[in-house]
């Protein structure tokens, strides 16, 4: 497990939530969409780390 990669994924998710919230407040659909996309990217990074952890676990 790469703690650094998990931290980056969490940061991307938080950044996306903030951008989506800003888009909701301002009514900007582009900010909303970009925020959601960043959240999906953060979730994908977490999933990748989960797979890597599972592979390492099964190799031992």
C-alpha positions as CSV (number, residue, x, y, z in Angstrom):
1,X,0.0,0.0,0.0
2,X,1.3,3.3,-1.0
3,X,0.4,5.8,1.7
4,X,1.4,8.6,-0.6
5,X,-0.8,7.4,-3.5
6,X,-3.8,7.0,-1.1
7,X,-3.2,10.6,0.2
8,X,-3.2,11.9,-3.4
9,X,-6.4,10.0,-4.1
10,X,-8.1,11.5,-1.0
11,X,-6.9,15.0,-1.9
12,X,-8.3,14.6,-5.4
13,X,-11.6,13.5,-4.0
14,X,-11.7,16.5,-1.5
15,X,-10.8,18.9,-4.3
16,X,-13.6,17.5,-6.5
17,X,-16.1,17.8,-3.7
18,X,-15.1,21.4,-3.1
19,X,-15.3,22.2,-6.8
20,X,-18.7,20.5,-7.2
21,X,-20.0,22.4,-4.2
22,X,-18.7,25.7,-5.6
23,X,-20.5,24.9,-8.9
24,X,-23.7,24.2,-7.0
25,X,-23.5,27.5,-5.2
26,X,-22.6,29.5,-8.3
27,X,-24.8,27.5,-10.6
28,X,-21.9,26.7,-12.9
29,X,-22.5,23.3,-14.5
30,X,-18.9,23.1,-15.8
31,X,-17.5,23.3,-12.2
32,X,-20.1,20.8,-11.1
33,X,-19.0,18.3,-13.8
34,X,-15.3,18.9,-13.3
35,X,-15.8,18.3,-9.5
36,X,-17.6,15.1,-10.1
37,X,-14.9,14.0,-12.5
38,X,-12.2,14.6,-9.9
39,X,-14.1,12.6,-7.4
40,X,-14.3,9.7,-9.8
41,X,-10.6,10.0,-10.4
42,X,-9.9,9.8,-6.7
43,X,-12.1,6.8,-6.3
44,X,-10.3,5.1,-9.2
45,X,-7.0,5.8,-7.6
46,X,-8.2,4.2,-4.3
47,X,-9.5,1.2,-6.3
48,X,-6.1,0.8,-7.9
49,X,-4.4,0.8,-4.5
50,X,-6.9,-1.7,-3.2
51,X,-6.1,-4.1,-6.1
52,X,-2.3,-3.6,-5.5
53,X,-2.8,-4.4,-1.8
54,X,-4.8,-7.5,-2.6
55,X,-2.2,-8.8,-5.1
56,X,0.6,-8.3,-2.5
57,X,-1.5,-10.0,0.1
58,X,-2.1,-13.1,-2.1
59,X,1.6,-13.3,-3.1
60,X,2.6,-13.7,0.5
